[in-house]
Amino acid sequence: MKAKEGHRYIEEGRTRLETVIPLKTPFILYCDPSSVCNLQCEFCPCGRAHADLWTEDKKNSLGIMDFETYKKVIDDCAEFPDKIKVLRLYKEGEPLMNPNFSKMVRYAKESGHFLSVDTTSNGTLLNPKLNREIVESGLDRINISVEAMDSAGYLKTSNAKLDFERFLDNLRDLYENRGNLHIFCKTMAENYNTPFEETKERFYSLFGDICDEITVEHMAPCWPEFNTELMDEEVGVYGNKIQECTVCPRLFYILTINSDGEASRCIVDWNRRMTLGSVKDYSVKELWNKMDEYRIEHLKGNRRKLTGCSGCLEIETACIDNIDAYREELLSRYVQV
């Protein structure tokens, strides 16, 4: 196998948040090119498999981010004192459904406001032409979420008729012509009715030679107010033990912009219950600063009293940072500011 085992997150050299909070510049900006998806995965609340659960705000926000709104987001980032570490062109839809995706990457790279640009995709829309455009745009990393290991599996799990061999060929083409693009492939163990090690062995045999990094994750109840029978409420995404957290660390270093330009205070705000305002009315920096009131509430221990946060297990299941022990010290810093 050519690929190495890894993670979606960067563990080595990770900044300890308690040493830098409050941040004047976010570490990560999520910007969603598309809130619609070509798959209907049963485990995901964002696809149309669970449209009956959507709020009116969610239904009305569906669509492709227009390029002028996107340009406003990128241009606004010039107001921050530092470069943003990562622009993440992804939130809940399939980014490659936006016909301007490669153009969006290039515009962000040429702006000089970001140290890197990455995305997460199901990869089913890849083809040789799009592959070349993505590589030439300067995208630094693409995370490919594999939902099944054959066509029948995609039909069952994602309600999609997929030519699996062509999917593999297109991913192989991207890998062989990737230039400086880092390709990470992952799947979820709960999508298969096989023991974990057997699932891992088969997945690695299929994808291990057409990506740079690879892993098998676990499905976890990280979406607020959503769950499926497939999820294991005892095991986190990375096989970690689920533990209660008082403070959400991600509030302190991540800002999220939805495809309609509306900002959310959380990356798993799939049903539009935690919005802050639109980039059409505020600058990105103003939206970042508006999150202070929620950060302070978390530091006061009021996480479970807030809309969206009350039933969320994202931090317990999928976050590797924990700043609970520094809660009082960090709160005093915000009071001083």
C-alpha positions in Angstrom: 0.0 0.0 0.0 1.4 3.4 -1.0 -0.8 5.5 1.3 0.0 6.0 5.0 -2.5 5.7 7.7 -3.6 9.1 9.1 -6.4 11.4 10.2 -8.4 14.3 8.9 -6.9 16.5 11.6 -3.3 17.6 12.1 -2.0 16.3 15.4 1.7 17.1 15.3 2.6 20.7 16.1 -1.0 21.6 17.0 -1.4 25.0 18.7 -2.6 24.7 22.3 -5.7 26.9 22.3 -5.4 28.1 25.9 -2.2 29.8 25.0 -3.6 32.0 22.2 -7.3 32.6 23.0 -8.8 35.1 22.3 -7.9 35.0 18.6 -8.1 38.1 16.5 -8.0 35.9 13.4 -9.7 32.5 13.1 -7.5 29.5 12.4 -10.1 27.9 10.0 -12.8 29.4 7.8 -15.4 27.0 6.6 -17.1 28.3 3.4 -19.7 26.0 1.8 -19.6 26.1 -2.1 -22.8 24.0 -2.2 -25.4 23.0 0.4 -26.9 20.5 -2.0 -25.5 17.0 -2.6 -25.8 14.4 -5.4 -26.1 11.6 -2.8 -28.8 10.8 -0.3 -26.9 9.1 2.4 -29.0 7.6 5.2 -26.6 8.6 7.9 -26.5 12.3 6.9 -29.1 14.9 7.9 -27.9 17.3 5.1 -29.0 15.2 2.1 -32.5 14.7 0.9 -32.8 11.3 2.6 -34.0 13.3 5.7 -35.6 16.3 4.1 -38.7 15.8 6.3 -36.6 16.9 9.3 -35.5 20.2 7.8 -36.6 23.6 9.1 -38.0 26.2 6.7 -34.7 28.1 7.0 -32.8 25.0 6.0 -35.1 24.5 3.0 -34.8 28.1 1.9 -31.0 28.2 2.1 -30.3 25.3 -0.2 -28.3 26.1 -3.2 -24.9 26.9 -4.8 -22.9 29.8 -3.5 -22.7 32.5 -6.1 -19.3 33.8 -7.0 -19.9 37.4 -6.0 -20.9 36.4 -2.5 -17.8 34.2 -2.4 -15.5 37.0 -3.5 -16.9 39.2 -0.7 -16.0 36.5 1.8 -12.5 36.1 0.5 -11.9 39.9 0.1 -13.2 40.5 3.7 -10.5 38.3 5.1 -8.0 41.1 4.3 -9.3 42.8 7.5 -7.8 40.2 9.8 -4.3 40.9 11.2 -3.0 37.5 10.3 -3.4 34.9 7.6 -6.1 32.3 8.2 -4.5 28.9 8.5 -7.1 27.0 6.5 -9.9 27.9 4.1 -12.1 24.8 4.1 -14.4 24.8 1.1 -17.0 22.5 2.6 -19.7 22.3 5.2 -22.7 20.1 4.4 -23.2 19.7 0.6 -21.0 18.3 -2.2 -18.5 21.1 -3.1 -17.9 19.8 -6.6 -21.6 20.5 -7.5 -20.6 24.2 -7.7 -19.4 24.8 -11.3 -17.0 27.5 -10.1 -15.2 25.3 -7.5 -11.8 25.4 -9.2 -12.2 29.1 -9.8 -13.1 29.6 -6.1 -9.9 27.8 -5.1 -7.7 29.8 -7.4 -9.2 33.1 -6.2 -8.6 32.2 -2.6 -5.0 31.1 -3.3 -4.2 34.3 -5.2 -5.7 36.4 -2.4 -2.8 35.5 -0.1 -5.2 35.5 2.9 -4.8 31.7 3.6 -1.9 29.4 4.4 -3.8 26.5 2.7 -7.1 25.6 1.0 -8.8 22.2 1.3 -12.1 20.5 0.8 -14.1 17.3 1.6 -15.9 15.6 -1.2 -17.7 12.3 -1.9 -15.5 12.2 -5.1 -18.2 10.7 -7.3 -18.2 13.8 -9.6 -14.5 13.6 -10.3 -13.4 13.1 -14.0 -10.2 13.7 -15.8 -11.1 17.2 -17.0 -12.3 18.3 -13.5 -9.2 16.6 -12.0 -6.9 18.8 -14.0 -8.8 21.9 -13.1 -8.7 21.1 -9.4 -4.9 20.4 -9.5 -4.2 23.5 -11.5 -6.3 25.7 -9.2 -3.8 25.0 -6.4 -6.0 23.1 -4.0 -3.8 21.8 -1.2 -5.8 18.9 0.1 -8.9 16.9 -0.7 -10.6 14.5 1.7 -12.6 11.8 -0.2 -15.5 10.3 1.8 -16.1 6.8 0.5 -19.6 5.6 1.4 -19.4 2.0 0.0 -17.1 -0.4 -1.7 -19.2 -1.4 -4.7 -22.1 -0.1 -6.8 -24.7 -2.1 -4.8 -23.5 -0.5 -1.6 -23.9 3.0 -2.9 -27.4 2.2 -4.0 -28.2 1.0 -0.5 -26.4 3.6 1.6 -26.6 6.7 -0.6 -29.5 5.9 -2.9 -27.2 6.5 -5.9 -26.6 4.6 -9.1 -22.8 4.7 -9.3 -20.4 3.0 -11.7 -18.0 2.0 -8.9 -15.2 1.0 -11.3 -15.4 4.3 -13.1 -15.3 6.0 -9.7 -12.1 4.2 -8.9 -10.6 5.1 -12.3 -11.4 8.8 -11.8 -9.8 8.8 -8.4 -6.8 6.9 -9.8 -6.5 9.6 -12.5 -6.5 12.3 -9.9 -3.9 10.6 -7.8 -1.6 10.0 -10.8 -1.8 13.6 -11.9 -2.1 15.2 -8.4 1.0 17.4 -8.5 1.1 19.0 -5.0 -2.5 18.0 -4.1 -2.7 15.8 -1.0 -5.4 13.1 -1.3 -6.9 11.6 1.8 -9.5 8.8 1.7 -11.7 7.6 4.5 -14.8 5.5 5.0 -17.0 4.7 8.0 -16.9 1.2 9.5 -20.7 1.3 10.2 -21.5 1.4 6.5 -20.6 -2.3 6.2 -21.9 -5.5 7.8 -18.4 -6.9 8.3 -15.9 -6.9 11.3 -13.8 -3.7 11.6 -10.5 -5.4 10.6 -12.1 -7.0 7.5 -13.6 -3.7 6.5 -10.3 -2.0 6.9 -8.4 -4.7 4.9 -10.8 -4.5 2.0 -10.9 -0.7 2.0 -7.1 -0.4 2.1 -6.8 -2.9 -0.8 -9.1 -0.9 -3.0 -8.0 2.7 -2.2 -4.5 2.3 -0.6 -2.6 2.8 -3.8 -4.7 5.7 -5.2 -4.3 8.2 -2.3 -1.7 9.7 0.0 -3.4 9.0 3.3 -6.1 6.7 4.4 -8.2 5.6 7.4 -11.5 3.9 8.6 -13.5 6.1 10.9 -16.5 5.5 13.0 -20.0 7.0 12.7 -20.8 9.1 15.7 -23.8 11.1 17.0 -22.2 14.5 16.2 -25.2 16.1 14.5 -27.4 18.0 16.9 -31.0 16.6 17.1 -30.2 13.8 14.6 -29.2 10.2 15.0 -29.5 6.9 13.1 -29.5 3.3 14.2 -26.1 3.0 12.5 -24.4 5.3 15.0 -22.5 4.0 18.0 -23.1 6.3 21.0 -20.2 4.8 22.9 -17.4 5.3 20.4 -16.2 8.6 18.8 -15.2 9.2 15.2 -11.6 8.1 15.7 -12.5 5.2 18.0 -12.0 7.5 21.0 -14.2 7.2 24.2 -17.0 9.7 24.3 -16.6 12.1 27.3 -18.7 15.2 28.3 -17.1 18.6 27.6 -18.3 21.9 29.1 -16.7 24.2 26.5 -16.7 23.8 22.7 -13.1 24.6 21.6 -14.2 25.0 18.0 -16.1 28.2 18.8 -12.7 29.8 19.5 -10.9 29.1 16.2 -13.5 28.3 13.5 -16.0 30.5 11.6 -18.5 29.0 9.2 -20.2 30.6 6.2 -23.1 28.7 4.5 -23.7 28.6 0.8 -26.3 31.4 1.0 -23.8 33.7 2.7 -25.4 33.3 6.2 -22.8 32.6 8.9 -23.3 29.9 11.5 -21.5 29.6 14.8 -21.0 25.9 14.3 -19.9 23.6 11.5 -22.6 21.1 12.3 -25.5 23.6 12.2 -27.2 21.5 9.6 -30.7 22.8 10.3 -29.9 26.5 10.5 -30.6 27.0 14.2 -27.3 28.8 15.1 -27.0 31.6 12.5 -25.2 34.9 13.2 -26.1 37.1 10.2 -25.2 37.3 6.5 -21.9 38.4 4.8 -24.2 40.6 2.8 -24.9 42.7 5.9 -21.7 42.2 7.9 -18.0 41.8 7.2 -16.4 38.4 7.9 -14.4 40.0 10.7 -17.6 41.4 12.3 -19.2 38.0 12.2 -16.1 36.5 13.8 -16.4 39.0 16.6 -20.1 38.5 17.0 -19.3 35.0 18.2 -17.8 36.3 21.4 -21.2 36.3 23.2 -21.4 32.5 22.6 -17.8 31.9 23.6 -18.5 33.7 26.9 -21.6 31.6 27.6 -19.6 28.4 27.0 -16.9 29.6 29.3 -19.5 30.3 32.0 -20.7 26.7 31.7 -23.9 27.4 29.8 -23.2 25.3 26.8 -26.2 22.9 27.4 -28.6 25.9 27.7 -27.9 27.2 24.1 -29.9 26.4 21.0 -28.1 23.8 19.0 -25.4 23.2 21.6 -27.9 21.6 24.1 -28.1 18.3 22.2 -24.7 18.3 20.4 -22.1 15.6 20.8 -19.7 16.9 18.2 -17.0 17.8 20.6 -17.3 14.6 22.6 -17.1 12.4 19.5 -14.9 14.3 17.0 -12.7 17.0 18.6 -9.2 16.5 19.9 -8.9 19.8 21.8 -10.2 20.3 25.3 -10.0 23.6 27.1 -12.3 22.9 30.1 -9.5 23.1 32.6 -8.7 26.7 31.5 -12.3 27.9 31.5 -12.1 30.5 34.3 -8.7 31.9 33.0 -10.1 32.3 29.5 -13.3 33.9 30.7 -11.2 36.5 32.6 -9.4 37.3 29.3 -12.7 38.0 27.5 -13.8 40.2 30.4 -10.6 42.2 30.2 -11.0 42.7 26.5 
